[in-house]
């Protein structure tokens, strides 16, 4: 049975948790920070790619192929629906479908991710619901790209600055989504954001540790049952990730980290994370070897034409066709 995708699981990162900038759509963690001009150009390219795909019928869309490794065996589990008139039903899970594919943003190019989304929408819906879902995707992309213009956040925000951020976010959502859509897609987020704001205000009251624990327990009790469960899961996953990274930094063996994970998760999930760790290590080693040789070629004194040819040959020798697309997406300098 396919594993259901959990946006906040430690094995995957949803678009919601990614840096919401246009540059991140194309430049991965290993790439240099893109300039504002490059970010703007890439945002235009994202929109153009999406528009092109929106004009293709289901039969015209090529099969996107197997999911990238981190998503293999997982499923977003979202069944899209239309009403009796063929109109798209608004479901809170709609955005989760988009986020499921965007969670692989550092694994494959954005063009491939958009193809997967459009292929999924077209396989589940007919007109006019399909056109409405594609319009929603367009506005969701625009919304995420527009978030780059919001004031930069702070790792330790004050209650006042966080409240200002929430106000700006509310205005932005109203710009791209109807009242009905905002209620369907973001009501849970708003509840969690208000909880975080109340928690920040609580931290600023100068309470004793015992008083703070008591007040925090009252806040958590006020949350809907589903959100309390999510908070417990996120807290568990976050603590597990932090503990795993601390062990790794201290030089712990893979077996020790596996045992830690297996004591919290089931053995199958712990094994899957261990395999993912190894795949990422191998990939990073290949990337580093490629980057070192590429830099050597750039300093070799070859003419620009010969230099570019040598780099292309280096790519062809070290990576298959799919991997080359990924490397080029990660390397903003290419």
N, C-alpha and C positions, 0 to 999 in steps of 0.2 A: 504494500500500500504506500503511495507517495506520501512523503512528509509534508504537512501543511506548513507554509511559510509563516513565521512569526516575525514581524518587522523589527522587534526589539531584541531578537535573539542574538547571542554573542557571535554566532556563526554567520550573520548577515547584517548589513547596515542599510537601512532604508534611506530613500532620498531625503526624508524629513530630517535625518540626523547628519546628512552631508553638509559641507559648507555650501550655502545656497548662493553660489556665484556662477556666472556664465562660464568662467574659465574652468571650473571643476568638471563641466560636462565633457571637456576634451582633454584636460591635463590632469594626470593622476598624481599620486603622492610624490613620485620621483621626479616630476617635471618642474622646471623653474616656474615661479609665480608669473602669470600672464599679466601684461600691462592692461590698463583700462581700455585702450584702443583695441588690443587683441581680444579682450573679453567681449567687447561690443561686436566685433566681427564674428566671433564664434557664436554669440547669441543669435545674430542674423542667420548664420549657417544652420543652427539648430532649428530655427523657425522655418527656414526654407526646406530643409530635409523633411520636416513634419508635413508641410504643405504638399510637397510632391507625393508623399505616401498617401495623403488623404484623398488624392485624386484617382487612386487606383482601386479598382473593384477587387472583390475577394479573389476572383480567378486570376487577376493580374499580379497579385502579390506573391513573390517567390517564397518558398518554404525557408524559414530562417535557420533550420537545422537544429542540432542538439543544443541544449542549454549549456552555458559555461559551467565549468566544474563546480564552483561553489553552490550553484542552484540545482545541480543534477540530483534527482531523487526528491526534490521539493516541489510544492505546488502552492499557488496563491489561493486556490480553493474558492475563487469568486465566480459564481454563476450569474451572468448578466441576464436581466429580464426586461421584457417589454410589456406594456399594458395591452388591453384589448384593442386599442387603436394603433398599436405598433410603436407607441411612444416609449422612450427609454425611462425605466423606473429609476428613481434616485435611490441609491443604496450607499450607506456609509462605506461599504467595502470597495466601491468603484476606484477610489484613489489608491487603495491597497494593491489593486491589480497593476497600476502604473508603477508604484513603488517597488513591487516585487521585481520587475525587470530592471528598474534603475538601481537596485541594490548591487548589480554587477557592473556599476559604472567604471570601476577600475579594472575590469576583466575584459571588456570588449568595447569597440567604438560606439558612439552614441547612435550612428546610423543603423547599426545592427540592433541596438536596443529598441529604437523606434519601429523598426521593421517587425520585431517580435510583438510589440504592443498592437500595432495595426493588424497583424496577422491574427492575433488573439481576438481582437474586437470583431473582425470580419468573420471569424469562425463561429462566433456566438450570436451575432446580431444581424438583422436585415433592416433595410430602410423602412421608416425614417430613423429608427433607433440607432442604427450604425452612424449616420451623419451626426446625430446628437452626441454620441459617445466620442466621435472624432473632434467635434467642436469643444467638448469638455476637455479632451487631452490638450488641444491647442491652448485653451485658457489656463490650464494647469501649468503647462510649460511657461507661458508668459508670466504667470504668478510667481513661479519659482525663480525665473530669471529676474523679475522685478525686485525680489527680496534682496538682491545684491545692492540695491540702492538704499536699503534701510540702514540707519546708523549702526556702526560696528558694535557688536556686543562686548560684554566684559565677562571674564571668567568668574568674577565675584561681583555680580551686579547688586546695587542697592535696590530696595523696594521701589523707590521713586523711579530709577532708571528702567527697571523691569516693567513697571506700570506704563511708562512712556512707550516702551517697545511694544507692549500688548496693544496699546491704542493705535500705534502705527500699523501693526499687523492687522487689526480689525478693519481699519480703513482700506488697506490693500486688498483684503479678502472681499470687501464690499465692492471694490472696483472690478473684480474679475468674476464674481459669483453672485447669483441671485440670493434673495433672503432664504428661499427654500433650499437651495444648494448649500448655503452656509450652515443652515441648521442640520442638514443631512451629513455633511462632511466634517464639520469642525466643532460640533457641540461638545463632543468628548474632549477635544483638545482644549477648548475654552475652559471646561471644568478643571482639567489638570493644570492649566496655566494659572487659573485663579487660586488653586491649591498652592502652587509654587509661590505666588505673590503673597498669600497669607502666611506661608512659611517664612519668607524673607522678612516680612513685617514682624513675625514672632521672634526671629533671630535678633532683630534690632531693639527689642524691648528690654534687654538686659536681665532676663529672667535667670534664676538658678537652673542648673542642669535638671533637677527634679521637676521644677515647674515647667521647664521647656518640654520635657518628655510627656508630661501630663497634657499640656496644650496641644502638642503634636498628635497625640493619640486621639484627642477630641476632633482635630481637623481630619485625620484619616477616617474616623468613624463617620464623618459627614459625607464622605465620597460614596458614589454608587458602588454596589457590590462588585461589579465587573472591574471598575477602576481600582478598587482595593486589591483585587486579585492580580491585576496588571502590575501595580506598584510592588507587590510582593515578588512577582516574577522578575521584574526589572532589577529590583534590589538584589535578588539572588544571583542573577546573571552578572550584574556589575561587580558584586563581591567576588564571584568566582573568577571573572576576568582579571581583576586587580590582584587576587591571590596568585593566579597562574603567572602573571607578568612579574610579580615579586620573586617567585620561585625561579623563573627563568633568569632574571637579573642576578640572582644569587648563584647561578650556575647549576641549578637542579637538572636532573636528567629528564628525558622525555617520559620515562616510565613513572617518575615521581609526579610529574604534571598530569599524566594520564590517571593515576590513582586518585589525585585530588578531584579531577573532573568526574571520574566514575563514582566517587562518593557522594556527589551532588546530583549529577545527571545519571541516565542509564548507561551501561557499558557501550551500547551501540552509538549513542551520541558522543561519548567520550572518544571512541575510536574514530568517528567521523571528524572530530575536531583535530585529533592527532594527525590524520591523513592530510587535512587541510593545512596544518602547520608545515608539514613536510613539503607539500606542493608549493607553498608560498616561499619557503626557503630556497627550493630549487629554482623557482622563477626569479627571485631576487638575485641569486648568484649568476644566472644567465644574463640578466639585465646589467649587472655590474660589470661583467666581463665584456659585454657588448659596448657599454659606455666607455670603458677604458680604452678599447681598441678604436672606437670612433674618435675619441679625443686625440689619440695618437695620430690618426690619419689627418685630422684637422691641423695638426702641428707639423706635418711631414714635409711641407713645402710643395705639395702637388698643386697643380692648377685647379681652380674651382670645379671645372668639368671632370677632371680625373678624380678629384677628391670625392665628388658626389657619386661617381660611378663606383669607386671603391667602397663607399659606405653602403650603397645599394647591394653590392656583392656580399658585403659583410652580413647584411640583413638576410639575404637569400641563403647564405651558408648556415646561419645560426638559428633560423626560425622558419616554420612552415608558413603557408599563405595566411592562415587565420591569425597566427601569432604575430606576423609582420604588421598586420592591421592594428593589432593591440599595442605593439611597440611604438608605432608611429602615432597612435592616439595618446600614448603616455609621454612621448617625447615632443614637447611643444617647439623644440628647436628645429625639427625635421621639416 
